[in-house]
Amino acid sequence: MEKEESRTDLGAVRIHKDVIASIASLASLEIEGVKKIGGDLKANIYELLGRKEKRGIKVEIDRNDEVRLDVPLVVGYGFNVTDVARNVQENIQQSLEKMTNLTIKEINVNVQRIEKE
């Protein structure tokens, strides 16, 4: 499924996976200690192509319209990795629920690297 769809009196409202990934990316970057999203070769290629917002964030929507996300992160040196990851999960969940009314099933944060500020 590519899009989350709901119906209103006026018709259908569709939220594409790219929108969900963009919200998750922006919510992640709001957290202190997050250096950037991504960190693998694929993310770096996206960055070169100018697709910075959702680099490497994987979005899956199951049959029950529940969302699962995989979020690759680069964390700044000196920050507690576990705390940063937990804060990212919470901020993504709050942002997506507020902006889309979607049910968030799982947010997997994968810290791929530490970088010095």
Legacy VTK file of the C-alpha trace (Angstrom):
# vtk DataFile Version 3.0
C-alpha trace
ASCII
DATASET POLYDATA
POINTS 117 float
0.000 0.000 0.000
1.514 3.316 -1.040
-0.905 5.688 0.594
-2.969 6.023 3.746
-6.530 6.914 2.730
-9.515 8.200 4.635
-12.888 9.433 3.464
-14.719 12.646 4.243
-18.077 13.950 3.073
-16.253 15.663 0.224
-14.159 12.698 -0.923
-10.933 10.836 -0.230
-7.897 12.130 1.634
-4.674 10.279 0.820
-1.386 10.573 2.698
1.562 9.227 0.714
4.389 7.332 2.413
6.776 10.136 1.405
4.748 12.586 3.504
4.948 10.257 6.502
8.715 9.918 5.979
9.130 13.699 5.705
7.238 14.297 8.947
9.335 11.625 10.673
12.530 13.185 9.337
11.653 16.700 10.470
10.512 15.428 13.877
13.811 13.554 14.274
15.893 16.600 13.442
14.115 18.597 16.170
15.755 16.399 18.814
18.981 17.576 20.406
21.774 15.165 19.586
20.513 14.136 16.157
23.205 15.101 13.681
21.372 13.904 10.579
19.034 11.268 9.157
20.677 8.379 7.391
24.275 7.525 7.304
24.537 4.649 4.871
25.513 4.711 1.200
21.899 4.879 0.006
21.204 7.906 2.218
24.325 9.641 0.956
23.257 9.088 -2.662
19.837 10.585 -1.858
21.592 13.568 -0.315
23.660 14.085 -3.465
20.448 14.021 -5.485
18.940 16.689 -3.255
16.434 14.439 -1.473
17.483 15.349 2.045
14.231 15.273 3.944
13.442 11.589 4.129
16.815 9.960 3.468
16.594 6.303 4.248
13.412 6.348 6.341
11.377 3.260 5.532
7.604 3.444 5.938
5.281 0.429 5.906
1.502 0.528 6.249
-0.145 -2.805 7.032
-3.650 -4.056 6.233
-4.972 -2.536 9.457
-3.605 0.897 8.442
-0.977 0.730 11.190
2.333 2.399 10.413
5.813 0.974 11.001
8.911 3.102 10.502
12.631 2.387 10.332
14.620 5.548 11.021
18.392 5.571 10.469
20.202 8.212 12.532
23.606 9.755 12.994
24.005 10.975 16.585
26.400 13.650 17.755
29.390 12.640 19.830
28.840 13.105 23.569
25.089 12.527 23.576
23.470 9.532 25.255
22.500 7.363 22.289
19.639 5.602 24.071
18.086 8.868 25.268
18.365 10.476 21.837
16.754 7.434 20.169
13.911 7.342 22.703
13.276 11.091 22.270
13.208 10.637 18.499
10.641 7.835 18.800
8.406 9.933 21.037
8.641 13.052 18.865
7.912 11.127 15.665
4.896 9.462 17.259
3.501 12.757 18.566
4.092 14.556 15.267
2.537 11.847 13.094
-0.490 11.394 15.339
-1.043 15.153 15.487
-0.597 15.775 11.767
-2.120 12.637 10.231
-4.298 10.806 12.803
-2.468 7.597 11.864
-1.980 4.717 14.283
1.726 4.202 14.877
2.545 0.547 15.513
6.338 0.689 15.639
9.201 3.166 15.302
12.573 1.458 14.993
15.521 3.808 15.396
18.801 2.513 14.005
21.796 4.559 15.133
24.280 4.013 12.335
27.094 6.322 13.316
28.398 8.831 15.809
29.860 12.074 14.457
31.768 14.757 16.218
30.050 18.135 16.132
LINES 1 118
117 0 1 2 3 4 5 6 7 8 9 10 11 12 13 14 15 16 17 18 19 20 21 22 23 24 25 26 27 28 29 30 31 32 33 34 35 36 37 38 39 40 41 42 43 44 45 46 47 48 49 50 51 52 53 54 55 56 57 58 59 60 61 62 63 64 65 66 67 68 69 70 71 72 73 74 75 76 77 78 79 80 81 82 83 84 85 86 87 88 89 90 91 92 93 94 95 96 97 98 99 100 101 102 103 104 105 106 107 108 109 110 111 112 113 114 115 116
